[in-house]
């Protein structure tokens, strides 16, 4: 065999994307690096950055490759719907299951803005009880997912409830008005730049969770304190959700 000298040779080192996919590449160190303090410091810093660095959109996508699809998010349900009556009177227009009901405030009866806001504790109790009436059990959940804030960073979101009795895992979240949120819920809400208004925040959160890769179903309930009956509104949201689960063949 005739040996031919190599006239030129370019050394190729793994780039960041290759290292993200296979961190074992960082375990091998050329012999001459072992005598170089600078090289050892640099390689240690690189390895540390893989473990503790901020998660980019690309990194999150790579982590989520174990999921077969994006999270199956239920739509935002209306429950009891408030609308503006086109007549000349000042009655509050409400519709319940498609039927119009006019409620006229009398005397010193408080307006919608003066009602006691629906807190998370009360709301979760209502959700659990309503689900139980439909044969679905629910308990406090530790389910966490990484939600993109923008193209550069993400934030972790924790669901309030895990729902059993369906053909796949289901997780539920409740959003109240920001001023009555718990500190933990408020910090999550702030991290995702969600509105102080419960319904607007629910719409945004539902859209963001729809982009999360996870083999489960999710739903976001919210407090509608602009109505005289926020508790009944929430019950109807849950009822609509259960009907949606049936149409999706999940129960």
N, C-alpha and C positions, 0 to 999 in steps of 0.2 A: 504494500500500500504506500503510495506516494504522499508525503506530508506537504501541505501547502500552507505557507505562513498567512495569517490573517492580517491584512493591511490596516483595517480600521474596525473598531468594535464600540458600540454604544451600549452602556449599561442602562438597563431599564429597571426602575424601582416601582413597587406598587403605589398607585395613587390612593387618595383618600377613599374613593368609592370602593376600590378593591379591599381596602383594609376594613371598611364598614361591614362588608359582606363576609370577610374572613379575618377575624382579629388574630388568628394563630400566626399570620404573616409577621406580626410584631415580635414573636417569640424568638425568631432566628436573628442573631446578630453576627455580622462578619467579624472575623478574628481581630482585624485591626481596630474595630470599634471598641473592643474590650480594653484597649490600652489608651483610649481617648476619653477623657472625662467629659469633654464637650458633647461628643456623640452620644454618650450614655444619658446625659441630662436631657438632650433633645428627644431621644427615643422614649424616655420615661414620660416626658411632657406630652408627647403624641399619644401614648397609650392612655394616659390619664384623661386626655381630652375626649377619647372615644367613650369613656365611661361616664364622665360628669359634664360634658359640654351641653349647651342648649340644643334642643331638638329642632331640626329644621323640618320643612315639609317633606323633603326627600327621605330623611331618616325615619320619620313617622310612617311613611308609605312602606318602607322596607320592613319595619316592625310589624305592620299590619298584614303582611303577606300570608300569615297563617289563617286569616279569615277568608272565607270563600266569597263573601259579598259585603255590601255596605249594610249598615243597620236599617232594618225595616221600620221606619218611623211613621206612626199614625198621624193623620192630619190634625190640625188644631180644631177642636170641637167648640161649638157655640153654646150649647145648652139652652137656657132661656135667652132669647135674643132681644136686645133693646134696639128700637129704631125710632126715627123722628117721624111723628105723626104729621101729615101734611094738612090737617084741618087747622082752623084758626084758633082752636082752644089750646090751652097749655097743658093738657093732660099728658102724662108720661105713657108713651106707647111701648107695649111689650108684646112679644109673640111667644107662645108656648106650643111646641109641636105644630107649628104652622097656623095656629089660631090666634087672632088678635085679641088682646085684653087691654083695656084702658084703665089705668090706676090714677085717680085724681087725689093728690095730697090735700088733706083737710086739717084745719086748725093748726096746731103746733107740731104736727107729725113731721119728723125729721126728713130732710131730703137725702138723696143717695150719697152725697158727699159727706154727710154727717154720721153715716152708719159706722158701727164698729168694724174695722177691717178684718178680713178672714186671715187668721194666723196659720202658720204651717202645722202646728200641733193639732188644731181643730180640723184643718183640711185633711190631713193624713188619716185622722180617725174617720172622717166622712167617707173618704176613698176606700179605706179598708172595709168598712161596713157595707158599702154599696157593692163592692166586688164580691163580698161574702154572700150577698143575696143572690148573686148570679152563679154561685158555686165555685168562685175563684178565691183562693187563699193568697194573702200577701203579708210579707214581713219586711222589716227594715233591711236595707241592702247596703253592701259594701262595694257594689259594682262601680268601677272607675274606667273611664275611657279618656283618651287623649284627643282633644278637640282643637282644630286649627284656629288660632286667633287671626293670623294673616299668613302670607307666604313664608315668613321668617321664623315664626314662633308658634307654640301651642300652649294649651293649658289643660289641666286635668279636671274632669267633671265627675262628680259622684251622684248616682241616682238615689232617690229617697226610698223606693220600694222595689222589692222583687216579687213578681206575681207568678204563682204556680197554678197548674191545672190546664195549661195549653200545650200545644205540640212543640213549642220551643221556648227558651227563656224570654221572659218579658220584664222590662224595667220601666218604672214610672217616676216622673219628676213633677213636683208641684212648685209653682212660682207665685208668691204673694206680692203685694206692693212692696217696693224696696224698703220703705221706712219701717216695716214690721218684720223684715227678714232676720234670721239668726245671723250671727257674725260669720259663721262658716259659709253659709249660703250666700251671704252678701259678698264675701271675698271672691267666691267662684264667679259670681255674677259680674263683679267689677273687672275681673281678669278677662272676661270675654266681651267686655264693653256692651253689656245688655242694658236695655232701657229700664228706667225706674218703674214704668208702667208694666203691670204684670202681663197683660195680653201681648203687647208689643215685644216684651222680652221672650215670651213663650214662642212667638212666631220665629224670632231670630234664632233661638236655641234649637228649635225643631229643624230649621234649615241647616244649622251647623252639624247637628247630630246625624243628619241624613248623609253626610259625607264621611262619617266614621266607618271604618271597616270592622264589622263585628257581626257574628252569626246570631243575632237576637232581634227582638222587636222592642220598640220604645214608644212612650207616649209622654207628652208634656201637658199637664193640667195647669190651670191658672185661676187666680181670684179675680172675679169681675165685681168690684165694689161700687161700680156705677149703677148697679141694680139694687132694688129693695130686698132681693132675695139671693144674696151671694151663696148661701149654703145650698139652696135648691138648684141654683145654676150649676154648681160643682157636681151635684148628684146627677144632673142631666148630662153633663160632660162625660161622666163615667158610664152612664147608660149608653150613650152614643158610641163610646169606645168599645164596649162589649158587643154591640151590634156590628161594629166594624170588624172585630175579631172573628165574628161568625162569617161575615162575607169573605174574609181572607182564609177561611177554613183552618183557623188556628185553634178554635175550640168547637 
